[in-house]
């Protein structure tokens, strides 16, 4: 039995749910397939220490809903004014469990068409896209949207990397590291989140990577190291036993019950030093998973591999944005991401003429919704917002 639909969306995270809402609102035939048992299953695991880095600000002191949405990094758009993340918690940096609860409510209350426990294992392309899930169910659609984000843990090509523990599975109980020497590979939010968690119990913590730490407050990019995760830097700058190592990890090996990490220091003429540790943890981020795609429809990856490029010929579109939800950052919506890459190139259906509505200026949909809310509050109806 083959399930056919006009629009097939893989993933019921924030991107998949948002797209499902607009497809449903426009009366389109669509289906979302989700690997987990509920919406937002990624957030049941990540971030590991449960604190999101996406800002939640329910109290702005301003009544303008458009302004308030700018301060709200987590809410999805809908006509239901109660479906705002700011109504779920007042914490500035919320718990990931609140995001799970919010996304589940969003999917249920809007009655979105989602098939759960359907992990996609194969995507191929003939006349239409053909998708197979792990239950053997087959789906076909002329338009496919992969809305999973960069959700596959990435491991760098380092000899001995198979010996180390992973951010995705390592214990988060600080007591398990009491008095131990710990090496954390990586210099992003997951690495510093992990280091912060171990400051009180670990004997020595080294955070290592080939480049200098990039701070969000310097770069103005929310995916770089956020202040909420950089308390560990105090312990380094104030000359405790912890350190930031600028250099490549060129190898990891076992020596009895210890690990030996070979570090090529970038600021010491590439001097290589062997340093012993009790534990080594890889916190090296996420990448877009291309393993499900057949050769004739595999997206080309860009930016050193984590993200797929935008190729109109394939009609495969991905809401993949660095740390976008990967470590709790809501990031831009799917249409915004697409328009940042190709401002005048609309998301399109294969074989169909471009929809003039998709060529409206950026944020047109959001502005339409907000205008509709204001007009309903004034007793008017926004006919211009109807599909």
LINRA-V333149 format. One record per residue. N is the residue number from 1. RES is the residue in one letter. NEAR is the number of other ideal C-beta (glycine too) atoms within 8 Angstrom. Layout:
n=[N;N]
res=[RES;RES]
near=[NEAR;NEAR]
//
This chain:
n=[1;2;3;4;5;6;7;8;9;10;11;12;13;14;15;16;17;18;19;20;21;22;23;24;25;26;27;28;29;30;31;32;33;34;35;36;37;38;39;40;41;42;43;44;45;46;47;48;49;50;51;52;53;54;55;56;57;58;59;60;61;62;63;64;65;66;67;68;69;70;71;72;73;74;75;76;77;78;79;80;81;82;83;84;85;86;87;88;89;90;91;92;93;94;95;96;97;98;99;100;101;102;103;104;105;106;107;108;109;110;111;112;113;114;115;116;117;118;119;120;121;122;123;124;125;126;127;128;129;130;131;132;133;134;135;136;137;138;139;140;141;142;143;144;145;146;147;148;149;150;151;152;153;154;155;156;157;158;159;160;161;162;163;164;165;166;167;168;169;170;171;172;173;174;175;176;177;178;179;180;181;182;183;184;185;186;187;188;189;190;191;192;193;194;195;196;197;198;199;200;201;202;203;204;205;206;207;208;209;210;211;212;213;214;215;216;217;218;219;220;221;222;223;224;225;226;227;228;229;230;231;232;233;234;235;236;237;238;239;240;241;242;243;244;245;246;247;248;249;250;251;252;253;254;255;256;257;258;259;260;261;262;263;264;265;266;267;268;269;270;271;272;273;274;275;276;277;278;279;280;281;282;283;284;285;286;287;288;289;290;291;292;293;294;295;296;297;298;299;300;301;302;303;304;305;306;307;308;309;310;311;312;313;314;315;316;317;318;319;320;321;322;323;324;325;326;327;328;329;330;331;332;333;334;335;336;337;338;339;340;341;342;343;344;345;346;347;348;349;350;351;352;353;354;355;356;357;358;359;360;361;362;363;364;365;366;367;368;369;370;371;372;373;374;375;376;377;378;379;380;381;382;383;384;385;386;387]
res=[X;X;X;X;X;X;X;X;X;X;X;X;X;X;X;X;X;X;X;X;X;X;X;X;X;X;X;X;X;X;X;X;X;X;X;X;X;X;X;X;X;X;X;X;X;X;X;X;X;X;X;X;X;X;X;X;X;X;X;X;X;X;X;X;X;X;X;X;X;X;X;X;X;X;X;X;X;X;X;X;X;X;X;X;X;X;X;X;X;X;X;X;X;X;X;X;X;X;X;X;X;X;X;X;X;X;X;X;X;X;X;X;X;X;X;X;X;X;X;X;X;X;X;X;X;X;X;X;X;X;X;X;X;X;X;X;X;X;X;X;X;X;X;X;X;X;X;X;X;X;X;X;X;X;X;X;X;X;X;X;X;X;X;X;X;X;X;X;X;X;X;X;X;X;X;X;X;X;X;X;X;X;X;X;X;X;X;X;X;X;X;X;X;X;X;X;X;X;X;X;X;X;X;X;X;X;X;X;X;X;X;X;X;X;X;X;X;X;X;X;X;X;X;X;X;X;X;X;X;X;X;X;X;X;X;X;X;X;X;X;X;X;X;X;X;X;X;X;X;X;X;X;X;X;X;X;X;X;X;X;X;X;X;X;X;X;X;X;X;X;X;X;X;X;X;X;X;X;X;X;X;X;X;X;X;X;X;X;X;X;X;X;X;X;X;X;X;X;X;X;X;X;X;X;X;X;X;X;X;X;X;X;X;X;X;X;X;X;X;X;X;X;X;X;X;X;X;X;X;X;X;X;X;X;X;X;X;X;X;X;X;X;X;X;X;X;X;X;X;X;X;X;X;X;X;X;X;X;X;X;X;X;X;X;X;X;X;X;X;X;X;X;X;X;X;X;X;X;X;X;X;X;X;X;X;X;X]
near=[4;6;9;6;11;9;13;15;15;14;14;17;16;10;12;17;17;12;13;16;14;9;11;13;8;7;5;8;5;13;13;15;15;15;10;11;5;12;13;15;14;11;14;8;7;10;13;12;9;7;12;14;14;12;8;16;10;8;5;8;3;6;3;6;9;9;9;12;10;6;9;14;8;12;9;9;9;9;7;7;6;5;11;8;13;11;6;8;8;5;8;6;11;15;10;14;8;12;15;13;9;12;16;11;9;15;14;7;8;11;6;12;9;12;9;9;9;12;7;13;7;8;14;10;10;5;2;9;15;11;15;10;12;8;6;6;9;10;15;12;14;9;11;12;15;12;14;12;17;13;9;9;10;10;9;9;4;11;7;9;11;4;9;12;8;10;14;8;5;10;4;7;5;11;6;6;11;8;6;11;11;15;14;13;15;14;13;14;13;13;16;15;15;15;13;12;9;12;12;4;9;13;6;10;14;14;15;15;10;6;7;5;8;11;10;13;6;7;8;5;8;10;13;11;12;10;7;7;12;11;8;14;10;7;12;10;6;6;3;6;7;12;9;10;10;11;12;7;13;9;9;14;10;7;7;4;3;9;15;12;13;13;14;10;12;9;5;7;3;7;7;9;7;8;10;8;14;8;11;13;14;13;13;12;12;10;11;16;8;9;5;8;10;9;5;6;12;8;14;7;12;6;7;3;8;13;13;13;9;9;8;8;4;8;12;12;10;13;14;12;11;11;14;14;13;13;14;15;14;8;11;7;10;13;10;10;13;12;9;7;8;8;6;5;8;8;7;10;10;8;4;7;3;8;10;5;5;10;8;6;4;7;7;8;10;11;9;11;12;11;11;12;11;9;10;10;6;6;4;6;6;11;5;6;8;5;4]
//
